[in-house]
Amino acid sequence: MPNSTRRARERASTHDRIIEAALRVLESEGAAALTVRRIAADVEYTAPVVYQHFANKDALVLRLVGHGHDLLLAELRRVVEEPDIDRRMLRVASAYVRFAGEHPHLYEAMNGTVVDADERRRAAEPAIDVLKELLATWSDAHGVELADHDEACEIVWGTLYGMASLGRLGTVGTERAQRLAEQALGAILRGWQTEG
């Protein structure tokens, strides 16, 4: 095997180890605990090795935000296999809130101010596209003309975000927030049907 191939594999392996270590710290302790020194120590490297892969902590957090959106997208894609579009929409609501409850620190990084809003939006775009496709399928199935699909998507996304936020309250919790998200989305969809 050529040295360049081996070096490329080693570099990729180091990159993956850094991401895994950073994700463990983020998931267990939150973004405040993430430091380049901490991650370097966790993977048994020096800080300059981490800087070879990420320009700074912000670049590392941005990569974790992208990873979080990849995980969320995988969850959403699992539920879009539901054949009934109405149940599929409610399952998406539940899956979104469940994801937020299972990954609270990652979800917070994905939606908080740790990363620039435009960067967060770019990272979220594939999941937003899935939601837009679902809304288009739902509106076609019910003969509902949504005036603005982007705006409809933002209404749904904002509702799910709000319910996920409520789920972090001890008095609500994730399971109840999932039910509330389904109820809220169901009410929105029924309202659009009535208007259409």
C-alpha positions as CSV (number, residue, x, y, z in Angstrom):
1,M,0.0,0.0,0.0
2,P,1.4,3.4,-0.9
3,N,2.4,5.7,1.9
4,S,0.0,8.4,0.7
5,T,-3.0,6.0,0.9
6,R,-2.0,4.9,4.4
7,R,-1.5,8.5,5.5
8,A,-5.0,9.4,4.1
9,R,-6.6,6.6,6.0
10,E,-4.8,7.5,9.2
11,R,-5.9,11.2,8.8
12,A,-9.5,10.1,8.2
13,S,-9.3,7.8,11.3
14,T,-7.9,10.6,13.4
15,H,-10.6,13.0,12.1
16,D,-13.3,10.4,13.0
17,R,-11.8,9.9,16.5
18,I,-11.8,13.6,17.1
19,I,-15.5,13.9,16.1
20,E,-16.5,10.9,18.2
21,A,-14.7,12.3,21.3
22,A,-16.2,15.8,20.7
23,L,-19.7,14.3,20.3
24,R,-19.3,12.3,23.6
25,V,-18.3,15.5,25.5
26,L,-21.1,17.5,23.9
27,E,-23.7,14.9,24.5
28,S,-22.7,14.3,28.2
29,E,-21.6,17.8,29.3
30,G,-22.8,20.4,26.8
31,A,-21.0,22.8,24.5
32,A,-19.4,24.7,27.3
33,A,-17.3,21.6,28.1
34,L,-15.9,21.4,24.6
35,T,-12.4,22.6,24.3
36,V,-9.7,21.7,21.8
37,R,-7.4,20.7,24.7
38,R,-10.1,18.5,26.2
39,I,-10.8,16.7,22.9
40,A,-7.1,16.3,22.2
41,A,-6.6,14.7,25.7
42,D,-9.6,12.4,25.1
43,V,-8.1,11.1,21.8
44,E,-4.6,11.1,23.3
45,Y,-3.2,13.7,20.8
46,T,-1.9,17.2,21.3
47,A,-4.0,20.2,20.6
48,P,-2.0,21.0,17.4
49,V,-3.2,17.6,15.9
50,V,-6.8,18.7,16.5
51,Y,-6.0,22.0,14.8
52,Q,-4.8,20.1,11.8
53,H,-8.4,18.9,11.3
54,F,-10.4,21.9,12.6
55,A,-9.3,25.5,12.5
56,N,-10.9,26.2,15.9
57,K,-13.6,25.1,18.3
58,D,-16.3,26.8,16.2
59,A,-15.3,24.7,13.2
60,L,-15.5,21.6,15.4
61,V,-18.9,22.6,16.8
62,L,-20.2,23.3,13.3
63,R,-19.2,19.8,12.2
64,L,-21.1,18.4,15.2
65,V,-24.1,20.4,14.3
66,G,-23.9,18.9,10.8
67,H,-23.6,15.5,12.3
68,G,-26.7,16.2,14.5
69,H,-28.7,17.2,11.4
70,D,-27.5,14.0,9.7
71,L,-28.9,12.0,12.6
72,L,-32.1,13.9,12.6
73,L,-32.5,13.4,8.9
74,A,-32.0,9.6,9.4
75,E,-34.8,9.6,12.0
76,L,-37.1,11.6,9.7
77,R,-36.4,9.3,6.7
78,R,-37.3,6.3,8.8
79,V,-40.8,7.6,9.5
80,V,-41.5,8.8,6.0
81,E,-41.9,5.1,5.1
82,E,-45.3,5.2,6.8
83,P,-47.8,4.7,3.9
84,D,-50.6,6.9,5.3
85,I,-49.6,10.6,4.9
86,D,-51.6,11.8,7.9
87,R,-50.0,9.3,10.2
88,R,-46.6,10.0,8.6
89,M,-46.9,13.7,9.4
90,L,-47.7,12.9,13.0
91,R,-44.9,10.4,13.3
92,V,-42.5,13.1,12.0
93,A,-43.6,15.4,14.7
94,S,-43.1,12.7,17.3
95,A,-39.7,11.7,15.9
96,Y,-38.5,15.3,15.9
97,V,-39.4,15.8,19.6
98,R,-38.0,12.4,20.6
99,F,-34.7,13.2,18.9
100,A,-34.5,16.5,20.8
101,G,-35.1,14.6,24.1
102,E,-32.6,11.9,23.3
103,H,-29.8,14.4,22.3
104,P,-30.5,17.5,24.4
105,H,-27.0,19.0,24.2
106,L,-26.6,18.2,20.6
107,Y,-30.0,19.6,19.8
108,E,-29.2,22.7,21.7
109,A,-26.0,23.2,19.6
110,M,-28.0,22.6,16.5
111,N,-30.5,25.3,17.4
112,G,-28.8,27.6,19.8
113,T,-26.4,30.5,19.2
114,V,-23.2,28.5,19.5
115,V,-23.2,28.4,15.7
116,D,-24.0,31.3,13.3
117,A,-27.7,31.2,12.2
118,D,-26.9,31.0,8.5
119,E,-24.6,28.0,9.1
120,R,-27.3,26.3,11.2
121,R,-29.8,26.9,8.4
122,R,-27.4,25.4,5.8
123,A,-26.8,22.3,8.1
124,A,-30.6,21.9,8.6
125,E,-31.5,22.2,4.9
126,P,-31.7,18.5,4.0
127,A,-34.1,17.9,7.0
128,I,-36.1,21.0,5.9
129,D,-36.3,19.6,2.4
130,V,-37.8,16.3,3.7
131,L,-40.4,18.3,5.6
132,K,-41.2,20.3,2.5
133,E,-41.6,17.2,0.5
134,L,-43.9,15.7,3.1
135,L,-46.0,18.9,3.2
136,A,-46.3,18.8,-0.6
137,T,-47.4,15.1,-0.5
138,W,-49.9,15.9,2.3
139,S,-51.3,18.9,0.5
140,D,-51.7,17.0,-2.8
141,A,-53.3,14.1,-1.0
142,H,-55.9,16.4,0.6
143,G,-56.3,18.8,-2.3
144,V,-55.1,21.7,-0.1
145,E,-53.4,24.6,-1.8
146,L,-50.7,25.9,0.5
147,A,-50.1,29.5,-0.5
148,D,-46.4,29.3,0.4
149,H,-44.7,26.0,1.0
150,D,-41.7,27.6,2.6
151,E,-43.8,29.5,5.1
152,A,-45.9,26.4,5.8
153,C,-42.7,24.5,6.5
154,E,-41.5,27.2,8.9
155,I,-44.8,27.1,10.7
156,V,-44.4,23.3,11.2
157,W,-40.7,23.5,12.0
158,G,-41.3,26.3,14.6
159,T,-44.1,24.3,16.2
160,L,-42.0,21.2,16.5
161,Y,-39.1,23.3,17.9
162,G,-41.4,24.8,20.5
163,M,-42.7,21.4,21.5
164,A,-39.2,20.1,21.7
165,S,-38.3,23.0,24.0
166,L,-41.3,22.3,26.2
167,G,-40.1,18.7,26.5
168,R,-37.0,19.9,28.3
169,L,-39.2,21.2,31.2
170,G,-39.5,18.7,34.0
171,T,-43.2,19.3,34.2
172,V,-43.7,18.3,30.5
173,G,-41.0,15.8,29.5
174,T,-40.2,14.3,26.2
175,E,-43.1,11.8,26.0
176,R,-45.8,14.3,26.7
177,A,-44.1,16.8,24.4
178,Q,-44.3,14.2,21.6
179,R,-48.0,13.8,22.2
180,L,-48.4,17.6,22.2
181,A,-46.4,17.9,19.0
182,E,-48.7,15.4,17.3
183,Q,-51.8,17.3,18.6
184,A,-50.4,20.7,17.5
185,L,-49.4,19.5,14.0
186,G,-52.8,17.7,13.7
187,A,-54.6,21.0,14.5
188,I,-52.5,22.9,12.0
189,L,-53.1,20.4,9.3
190,R,-56.9,20.4,10.0
191,G,-56.9,24.2,9.9
192,W,-55.2,24.2,6.5
193,Q,-57.8,21.7,5.3
194,T,-60.6,23.9,6.5
195,E,-59.1,27.0,4.8
196,G,-58.5,25.1,1.5
